[in-house]
């Protein structure tokens, strides 16, 4: 997991905060566009025919604004619930890992559909005049685009069920059931959808489940917040080596003193000490294996070191 920690240390600053809210806001915006300007909504959908035949390359990005199905009051409620589930996942695994999970799933869905769409275009549409492609453009929409964003929604709940598997949820707001059992039902449903969907839907399901399985493997070893502990350890090693070199005696003289700044307390997550803010309070965590001290901002929110 060192590689993942290094990636987070290097690229974590580029992670998008509050991505769950942004994702659900995008879906909400897509419904508004579909109601207010249906023609604009159709121009944003993913269509290999339009991309390869008409060179409408903006569709490579704007497909994420495609509504994931019809809109009703239940859809509005589900969007709110998914936003809450996404926030829970982000708090548990960190902003960087949540970005990797959601954006990675979106990228996987995009790639498999682009490849499949290119093959379909080459076999059935290539050679037609642009004005004769309208049928295939609408066929792309009905066949694949809606499924891309629809199955993307499953990503959020499967991730939540993996991390909070023992959480109790109300199925149909009546039946209490653990999240992991609902996830099993979802996986069975996805298997059924895989059986009955066309090729575009099947590759989308494979992308969603594939990235989720990667998360399953990663979460067995990944510990949120340990990237800072790991990099702090590496930084301390470098400082000790630098201090040893500077303290090397010259001739018969005394060793050159190396100025150090000693702190009594230091947070293992954010690295703040009493020198940064004399008003900060620090506590050791009794549930962590080892001497890990945290500021009050992270004492109750950190992942315990096992």
C-alpha positions, 0 to 999 in steps of 0.5 A: 500500500506504500504506492497508494500512500505516495500517490495520495501524498503527491496528488491528494491536494488535487482531490475534489472535496464534497464530490458526493454533493457535486455528483448528485447536483450534476444528476439534479441539473441533468433532470432540469435540463431534460425538462427545460430544454430536451434538445440540449439534453439530447446534444449532451448524451453519449453517442458513438455515432455522433462522436465518430460520424459527426465529430461531436466530441463534446459528448465525451464529457457531457454524457455525465449530464444524462439523467439516470432514468425518469424523474419522480418523487422517489427519484428525488428522495433517492438522490438525497439518500445517495448524497448522504451515503456518498458523504459517509463513504468520503468521511470513512476513506478520505477525499482522495480515495473517494475521488479515486473510486467514483471518478475511476468508475466513471472513467471505466464506464466511459472507456468500455462504452467508447470501445464498444460504441466504436466497434458498433459504429464501424460495423453498422454506421460507418459510411452513412451520410451524416443526415442518415445517422439520426436513427442511430444517434437516438438508438445510442441514447436508448441503448446505452447512455441512460444505462451509463448513469443509471448503473453509476448510481449503484457504485455509491451504494455498493461502496457504502455497503462495503464500508458500513456492512453492519449498518441497518437500513430500511428497505422500502422504508419499512423492512430493517436489513443490514447494508451488506444483505441489500448489497447482495440483493443488488449484485443479484439484480445486476446479474439479472440486468447483465443477462437481459441488457444489450452489450452497452449495458453489460459492459457498464455493469462489468465496469461498475462491479470491476471497480468495486471489486478493486475497492474491496481488495484495496480496503482490506489493507488501506487505512485512511489517515495512514498516508500522513503517518507513513510520510511523517515517518519518511520525513523524520528519517530524512531529518535524522540522516541530515542531522547526522551529516551536519553533526559530523566532527571537523578535525579535533573540534566539537560536533557542529550543533544542529538546531532542532525544534522539539515539541511536546505534542504533535497530531499524527494526522495533521501534524500540528503541535502546541507551537502552531497553536498554544490553545490546541489540546492533544490526547493519546488514543487508547484504541490505537496500537502504538504511541499515536497522539491526536489533536481534538479535531482528529481524536474522534474521527481518525482511523484506529491503527491496528 
